[in-house]
Amino acid sequence: MTSTTTTALLSAALAATFTVAGTAAAAEIRLTLSHFLPAVHGIHTDFIVPWTEQVTECTGGEVTFEIYPGGTARGSVARQQEQVMAGVVDIAHGLHGIPRGRFPRTSLIDLPFLTDDAGAATHALWTLYDDYLAEEYSGLKVLALHAHNGGLIHTTERPVETMEDLSGLRIRTPSPAVSEMLSFLGASPQGLPPGEVYENLQRGVIDGTVFPWDPVNSFGLAEVLNHHLEAGVYTVSFFFVMNQARYEALDEDIRNCIDEASGDALVAKFDQWWDDWDAPGREAAEARGSEIRSLSDEERERWREALTPMIESYLDTVEAEGVANAREIYEAMQAAISDFADNAD
């Protein structure tokens, strides 16, 4: 073999090696994503997994994902924001109200009687994001904000139909605004992550919880709850965010794929998704023979009157804690929700 032939073969081999190495390197962009819900929940099966698959397909397989749902080492509801901020995970889905106080502007959507519709609340959050909420997300690339359908009051032993029925009941709460609401209605709010509700209901540590219908099925709560009041007086909001520095370090074509799967195209899906996720929870309660009641129109007006000073007090507190335009944000949320309802008709 001549030296010329040897050199050519070596060059070809080196070129092939670098081509393979380059392909491997391209395929090794692995992003981590955490959330706090069980892997059977619609958030995981209908939203998170398909979202990652869409990004992977868009990038031609260059980006893949490792998902940490609730129950895993990175699945704590209280740590979703801090994990993504610190780069422990690249992307996280979390609950604005846990830990309390980190998103005071966004969490105004949790105030009672704004809406009982996931689509309306989600529309309001996304509409207001640029002008009113963005400063709460420094260091984060916001992929979506959303909210669930109107929450219920679920109890183990005492049925709830009136304000008086709530007196003294220890009720699990998801956020500061909902805690204030429960206190004004006579209950004793208990802060607990969703994953700890079943055990505390079973042991009698709490008497009930507020949730939409979906956790009744996904967390198996139908087994320990006997009474359900379809109150629909509040909603709760969530974030889906990425570490900003990690996002900016990606190539432009990858960022474009993430953007295409997120934002307007994503938030528009939550309205129907929550209806779909709620249905199995109600069905589980019906199958068990649990008692399901609705808040009467007359009682709803009593609650609305009782909670008016609570809303004013809550807005005063948020303003005193540094959100000077809290009332402006609240009114903008009301307007966006009204706009959504008008366009839906």
C-alpha positions as CSV (number, residue, x, y, z in Angstrom):
1,M,0.0,0.0,0.0
2,T,1.5,3.4,-1.0
3,S,1.8,6.2,1.4
4,T,-0.6,8.2,-0.7
5,T,-3.2,5.4,-0.3
6,T,-2.6,5.2,3.4
7,T,-3.0,8.9,3.8
8,A,-6.2,8.9,1.9
9,L,-7.6,6.1,4.0
10,L,-6.6,7.8,7.2
11,S,-8.2,11.0,6.0
12,A,-11.4,9.2,5.1
13,A,-11.5,7.5,8.5
14,L,-10.9,10.7,10.4
15,A,-13.6,12.4,8.3
16,A,-16.0,9.6,9.2
17,T,-15.1,9.8,12.8
18,F,-15.7,13.5,13.0
19,T,-19.0,13.0,11.1
20,V,-20.2,10.4,13.6
21,A,-19.0,12.5,16.5
22,G,-20.7,15.5,15.2
23,T,-24.0,13.6,14.7
24,A,-23.7,12.1,18.2
25,A,-23.0,15.5,19.7
26,A,-26.1,16.9,17.9
27,A,-28.2,14.1,19.2
28,E,-27.0,14.6,22.8
29,I,-29.0,17.8,23.5
30,R,-31.1,16.3,26.3
31,L,-33.3,18.7,28.2
32,T,-34.7,17.9,31.6
33,L,-38.4,18.7,32.5
34,S,-40.1,18.4,35.8
35,H,-43.6,18.7,37.1
36,F,-45.5,17.7,40.3
37,L,-48.4,15.6,39.0
38,P,-48.6,11.8,38.7
39,A,-47.7,10.3,35.4
40,V,-51.3,9.2,34.9
41,H,-52.6,12.8,35.0
42,G,-53.6,14.6,31.8
43,I,-51.0,17.2,32.4
44,H,-48.4,14.5,31.8
45,T,-50.1,12.3,29.2
46,D,-51.9,15.0,27.1
47,F,-49.7,18.0,27.6
48,I,-46.1,17.4,28.7
49,V,-45.3,14.2,26.8
50,P,-46.9,15.4,23.5
51,W,-45.1,18.8,23.9
52,T,-41.7,17.1,24.2
53,E,-42.5,14.8,21.3
54,Q,-43.4,17.8,19.1
55,V,-40.1,19.6,19.9
56,T,-38.1,16.4,19.3
57,E,-39.8,15.8,15.9
58,C,-39.4,19.5,14.9
59,T,-35.6,19.3,15.7
60,G,-35.2,16.1,13.7
61,G,-34.4,14.2,16.9
62,E,-31.6,16.6,17.9
63,V,-33.4,17.4,21.1
64,T,-34.7,14.8,23.5
65,F,-36.2,15.0,27.0
66,E,-36.0,13.4,30.4
67,I,-39.2,14.0,32.3
68,Y,-39.5,13.9,36.1
69,P,-43.1,13.7,37.2
70,G,-44.6,14.0,40.7
71,G,-43.2,11.3,43.0
72,T,-39.7,11.5,41.6
73,A,-36.7,13.2,43.1
74,R,-37.4,16.4,41.2
75,G,-41.2,16.3,41.3
76,S,-41.9,18.3,44.4
77,V,-44.5,21.0,43.8
78,A,-42.7,23.4,46.1
79,R,-39.5,23.3,44.2
80,Q,-40.5,23.7,40.6
81,Q,-39.6,27.4,40.2
82,E,-36.3,27.2,42.2
83,Q,-35.2,24.1,40.3
84,V,-35.6,25.7,36.9
85,M,-34.1,29.0,38.1
86,A,-31.0,27.2,39.4
87,G,-30.7,25.0,36.3
88,V,-31.3,21.8,38.2
89,V,-33.9,21.2,35.5
90,D,-34.2,23.0,32.2
91,I,-38.0,23.2,32.1
92,A,-40.7,23.0,34.8
93,H,-44.4,23.1,35.2
94,G,-45.6,24.3,38.6
95,L,-48.3,25.9,40.7
96,H,-48.0,29.6,41.3
97,G,-49.3,29.5,44.9
98,I,-46.8,27.0,46.3
99,P,-44.6,28.3,47.8
100,R,-46.7,31.3,48.6
101,G,-45.8,34.9,47.7
102,R,-43.5,34.3,44.7
103,F,-46.1,35.4,42.0
104,P,-48.3,38.0,43.6
105,R,-49.4,39.6,40.3
106,T,-50.2,36.4,38.5
107,S,-51.9,34.9,41.6
108,L,-54.6,37.6,41.5
109,I,-56.4,35.3,39.1
110,D,-57.0,33.0,42.1
111,L,-59.3,35.5,43.7
112,P,-62.9,34.3,44.1
113,F,-65.7,35.0,41.5
114,L,-63.3,36.1,38.7
115,T,-64.2,33.0,36.6
116,D,-64.9,29.3,36.9
117,D,-63.7,28.6,33.4
118,A,-60.1,27.3,32.5
119,G,-60.2,28.8,29.1
120,A,-61.2,32.3,30.3
121,A,-58.6,32.3,33.1
122,T,-55.9,31.0,30.8
123,H,-56.8,33.7,28.2
124,A,-56.6,36.4,30.9
125,L,-53.2,35.3,32.1
126,W,-51.7,35.1,28.6
127,T,-53.3,38.4,27.5
128,L,-51.9,40.2,30.5
129,Y,-48.5,38.6,30.5
130,D,-46.5,41.2,28.6
131,D,-47.9,44.3,30.1
132,Y,-48.6,43.2,33.7
133,L,-47.0,39.9,34.7
134,A,-43.6,39.5,32.9
135,E,-41.5,41.1,35.7
136,E,-42.3,38.1,38.0
137,Y,-40.5,35.8,35.6
138,S,-37.0,37.3,35.4
139,G,-34.5,34.6,34.4
140,L,-37.3,32.4,32.9
141,K,-38.5,31.9,29.4
142,V,-42.3,31.6,29.9
143,L,-43.7,28.9,27.6
144,A,-47.3,29.1,28.9
145,L,-49.5,30.2,31.8
146,H,-52.8,28.5,32.4
147,A,-55.5,27.8,35.0
148,H,-57.9,25.0,35.9
149,N,-61.7,25.0,35.8
150,G,-63.7,26.2,38.8
151,G,-62.8,24.4,42.0
152,L,-65.0,22.3,44.2
153,I,-65.2,21.8,47.9
154,H,-64.7,18.1,48.7
155,T,-65.2,16.7,52.2
156,T,-65.1,13.4,54.0
157,E,-67.8,13.5,56.6
158,R,-69.7,16.8,56.6
159,P,-71.5,17.8,53.4
160,V,-71.3,21.5,52.5
161,E,-74.2,23.4,51.0
162,T,-74.0,26.7,52.9
163,M,-71.4,29.0,54.4
164,E,-72.3,27.8,57.9
165,D,-71.4,24.2,56.9
166,L,-67.8,25.3,56.4
167,S,-67.4,26.5,59.9
168,G,-64.4,25.0,61.6
169,L,-63.6,22.5,58.8
170,R,-59.9,22.0,58.1
171,I,-59.7,22.4,54.3
172,R,-56.6,21.9,52.2
173,T,-55.7,25.1,50.2
174,P,-53.5,25.6,47.1
175,S,-52.8,29.4,47.3
176,P,-52.9,32.5,49.5
177,A,-56.0,33.9,47.8
178,V,-57.9,30.7,48.3
179,S,-56.7,30.5,51.9
180,E,-58.2,34.0,52.5
181,M,-61.4,32.9,50.8
182,L,-61.8,29.8,53.0
183,S,-61.0,31.8,56.2
184,F,-63.7,34.4,55.3
185,L,-66.2,31.6,54.8
186,G,-65.4,30.1,58.2
187,A,-63.1,27.2,57.4
188,S,-59.6,26.6,58.6
189,P,-57.3,26.5,55.6
190,Q,-54.4,24.0,55.6
191,G,-51.5,24.3,53.2
192,L,-50.6,21.0,51.6
193,P,-49.1,19.8,48.4
194,P,-51.5,17.9,46.2
195,G,-49.6,14.6,46.7
196,E,-50.1,14.7,50.4
197,V,-53.9,15.2,50.5
198,Y,-55.0,11.6,50.2
199,E,-53.0,10.5,53.3
200,N,-54.1,13.5,55.4
201,L,-57.8,12.9,54.5
202,Q,-57.5,9.2,55.3
203,R,-55.9,10.0,58.7
204,G,-58.5,12.7,59.5
205,V,-55.8,15.4,59.7
206,I,-58.0,17.5,57.3
207,D,-61.7,17.4,56.7
208,G,-61.7,18.2,53.1
209,T,-59.9,19.9,50.2
210,V,-60.5,22.3,47.3
211,F,-59.7,21.0,43.9
212,P,-61.3,20.9,40.5
213,W,-62.7,17.5,39.6
214,D,-59.6,16.0,38.0
215,P,-57.5,15.1,41.1
216,V,-60.5,13.1,42.4
217,N,-59.5,10.6,39.8
218,S,-55.8,11.2,39.2
219,F,-54.9,11.2,42.9
220,G,-57.4,8.5,43.8
221,L,-59.3,10.9,46.1
222,A,-62.7,9.3,45.3
223,E,-61.7,6.6,47.8
224,V,-61.6,9.0,50.8
225,L,-64.1,11.7,49.9
226,N,-67.8,11.4,50.3
227,H,-69.3,14.8,49.5
228,H,-68.6,17.2,46.7
229,L,-69.9,20.8,46.3
230,E,-69.7,22.1,42.8
231,A,-69.0,25.7,44.0
232,G,-67.0,27.1,41.1
233,V,-66.0,30.2,43.0
234,Y,-62.3,30.2,42.3
235,T,-59.6,28.9,40.0
236,V,-55.9,28.3,40.4
237,S,-53.0,29.1,38.0
238,F,-49.9,27.3,36.8
239,F,-46.7,28.1,35.0
240,F,-44.7,26.3,32.3
241,V,-41.2,27.8,32.1
242,M,-37.7,27.3,30.9
243,N,-34.4,28.5,32.3
244,Q,-33.7,31.6,30.2
245,A,-30.0,31.1,29.9
246,R,-30.5,27.5,28.8
247,Y,-33.0,28.6,26.2
248,E,-30.7,31.3,24.8
249,A,-27.8,28.9,24.6
250,L,-29.6,26.7,22.1
251,D,-29.3,27.2,18.3
252,E,-31.9,29.4,16.7
253,D,-33.6,26.5,14.9
254,I,-34.1,24.7,18.2
255,R,-35.5,27.8,19.9
256,N,-37.9,28.2,17.0
257,C,-39.1,24.6,17.5
258,I,-39.7,25.3,21.3
259,D,-41.5,28.6,20.4
260,E,-43.8,26.9,17.9
261,A,-44.9,24.3,20.4
262,S,-45.5,26.9,23.1
263,G,-47.2,30.3,23.6
264,D,-50.4,31.0,21.8
265,A,-50.7,27.6,20.2
266,L,-50.3,25.9,23.6
267,V,-52.4,28.0,25.8
268,A,-55.4,27.7,23.5
269,K,-55.6,24.0,24.3
270,F,-56.1,24.2,28.0
271,D,-59.8,25.0,27.8
272,Q,-60.8,21.7,26.3
273,W,-58.1,19.8,28.1
274,W,-59.4,20.7,31.5
275,D,-62.9,19.7,30.5
276,D,-61.5,16.3,29.4
277,W,-59.4,15.9,32.6
278,D,-62.3,16.8,34.9
279,A,-64.7,14.3,33.5
280,P,-63.0,11.1,35.0
281,G,-63.0,12.7,38.4
282,R,-66.7,13.3,38.5
283,E,-67.3,9.8,37.0
284,A,-65.1,8.3,39.8
285,A,-67.2,10.1,42.5
286,E,-70.5,9.0,40.8
287,A,-69.3,5.4,40.6
288,R,-68.5,5.3,44.3
289,G,-72.0,6.7,45.1
290,S,-70.6,9.9,46.6
291,E,-73.0,12.9,47.2
292,I,-72.6,15.7,44.6
293,R,-74.3,19.0,45.2
294,S,-74.3,22.4,43.5
295,L,-74.1,25.7,45.2
296,S,-77.5,27.3,44.9
297,D,-77.9,30.7,43.2
298,E,-79.1,32.2,46.5
299,E,-76.2,30.8,48.5
300,R,-73.7,31.9,45.8
301,E,-74.9,35.5,46.3
302,R,-74.4,35.2,50.0
303,W,-70.8,34.0,49.4
304,R,-70.2,36.8,46.9
305,E,-71.4,39.4,49.4
306,A,-69.3,37.8,52.2
307,L,-66.2,37.7,50.1
308,T,-66.3,41.3,48.7
309,P,-64.4,42.7,51.7
310,M,-62.0,39.8,51.5
311,I,-61.1,40.7,47.9
312,E,-60.6,44.3,48.9
313,S,-58.5,43.3,51.9
314,Y,-56.4,41.0,49.7
315,L,-55.8,43.7,47.1
316,D,-54.8,46.1,49.9
317,T,-52.2,43.6,51.2
318,V,-50.7,42.9,47.7
319,E,-50.4,46.6,47.2
320,A,-48.8,47.1,50.6
321,E,-46.3,44.3,49.7
322,G,-45.1,46.2,46.6
323,V,-47.5,45.6,43.7
324,A,-48.7,49.2,43.5
325,N,-51.0,48.5,40.5
326,A,-52.7,45.4,42.0
327,R,-56.2,46.8,41.4
328,E,-55.3,47.7,37.8
329,I,-54.2,44.1,37.2
330,Y,-57.3,42.7,38.8
331,E,-59.5,45.0,36.7
332,A,-57.6,44.0,33.5
333,M,-58.2,40.3,34.4
334,Q,-61.9,41.0,34.7
335,A,-61.9,42.7,31.3
336,A,-60.0,39.9,29.6
337,I,-62.3,37.3,31.1
338,S,-65.3,39.3,29.9
339,D,-63.8,39.6,26.5
340,F,-63.2,35.8,26.3
341,A,-66.9,35.2,27.2
342,D,-68.1,37.6,24.6
343,N,-66.0,36.0,21.9
344,A,-67.2,32.6,22.9
345,D,-70.8,33.4,22.4
